[in-house]
Amino acid sequence: MPESLRLAYAWGGTATYEPGATFGPRLLEDFELVWILAGHASYIVDRRELDAPPGTILLGRPGFREAYRWDPERVTRHAFVHFAVHELPDDWSPIATWPISRLMAPGDAVRPLFRRVLDEWCDGTRRRARPTRAVARMVEALLDSFLSPAPTTELEVRPAAVSRVLDWLSCSLDNEPARPVSLPELAAAGAVTPKHLCRLFAASVGRSPMETVRLMRLERALVLLARSNLSVQEVGRLSGFSSPNHFSRCFRSVYGSPPLAVRRAVLAGQVPPSTPLTLPR
């Protein structure tokens, strides 16, 4: 067995799909890495359906019978790289144990490598025979990074409705941070009933939807305190807290100190407190 990856060919590019489009089913004849750039997708493989929000990397393998359902409301864009392998490195795990999907963490190595492979080798129109050693090394690094579990999280932890709600909420807090958000609004964004949404959040996030909203607001407030010249009162208002006293109480209950004390500690060189909110990927 070789010490490095030996490729037969590699090709790829990007594709854009209108809302509601589908692709497949098809029988995959080679390996394919797919990177969801915009829009949500559902990846159906061997009777399993995986949610694939933006930032997802999918790995199809020879023999997979697969299909895609693209976002019903938004344009979906993805990048892809097909490749065939002569031989795998001898120290790699068996193909059957490889993950199918990963939602990449911030700062991951996979997406920059993916972009580099596309830029260096893939023209999106045909198979490129006999990849150079440099391209083979890039594909090997890309695949090896994808297979490494440390910077990634399995996708099936987060239901599609929760993904839709978190995306909607993030957009809402970006554009109208002070606007109140209600449970019926969140349920509408997730296309489920409020009761069902509460069950989904309890199972996947470990908190209620409205508690998640509160913690996301406080997390944004923490960033503004550490990285802006806004007054504490302005930070509270822009984070959705109309009362400065209420903001201070909520902030202290989560981070252990009032907002002004945390700001002074950060200015003095201390690390900001960690957020208790850990959202599933």
Residue, then its C-alpha position, 0 to 999 in steps of 0.5 A: m500500500p502507498e504512503s500517499l493518495r494516488l488519484a486517477y482523475a479529479w474534476g469539479g466546479t460550482a452549481t446553482y439551483e433554483p428554489g425547490a429543484t431536485f437532483g437524482p437519484r443516481l448511482l455514484e461511480d466515484f468519490e465526490l465532495v460537496w460543499i454547500l455554499a448557500g441555501h439548505a439542502s437535503y441529502i438522501v443516501d441509502r434511505r437516510e436523509l441528512d440536513a445540509p445547511p450552508g457550511t456542510i461538506l458531504l462525502g459521497r462514495p462509489g456505489f452510493r445511491e443518492a439524491y438531493r432536494w435543494d432549498p424550497e425557498r432560496v437559491t442553493r449553491h454548492a461546490f463539488v469535486h469528483f475524484a477517482v482513487h487508484e490507492l489510498p494511504d496505508d494508514w487511513s481508516p477503512i472507507a466504510t467507516w468514513p463519515i458522510s456529512r460534516l458541518m465545518a467549524p469556524g476556522d476549519a482547514v477543509r474549506p480553504l483546501f476545497r477552494r484551492v483544489l477548485d482553483e488549481w485543477c477543476d474547470g467544472t466541465r470535464r475530467r482532468a486526467r493525471p492530476t499533478r503530484a501537487v494536486a494529489r497532495m491537496v486532495e489528500a490534505l482536503l480528504d484527510s482534514f474532512l476525515s479528522p473528527a476534531p474540528t467538526t460535528e455530525l450533522e444529524v444532531r440538529p433537525a431541519a426545523v431547528s436549523r431554519v429557526l436558528d438561521w432566521l433568528s441570526c438574520s433577525l438579530d443582525n438586521e433588527p437586533a432590538r425587535p422582540v421575537s415571539l415563539p409563534e414567529l420562531a415556529a413559523a420560521g421553522a414551519v412547525t407548531p410552537k409545541h413541536l418546536c419546543r420539543l425539538f429545541a429541548a432534544s437538540v439544544g437542551r433549552s427552550p426556543m425563547e431561552t435560546v433567543r435570550l442567550m443569543r442576545l446576551e452572547r451578542a452583547l458580550v461581543l459588543l462590550a468587548r469590541s465596541n465603544l458603545s455604552v453599556q446602555e446602548v449595548g443592552r438596547l442593541s441586544g434587545f433589552s429595553s431596560p438597562n436594569h433588566f439587561s444587567r440582571c440577565f447578563r450577570s445571571v449568565y456571565g457571573s459579573p455585571p456588563l461594566a465589570v466584564r468590559r473593564a476586565v477585557l480592557a485590562g487584558q482578561v479573556p471574556p467569559s465563555t458563553p453557556l450556549t452551545l448550538p448543535r451543528 
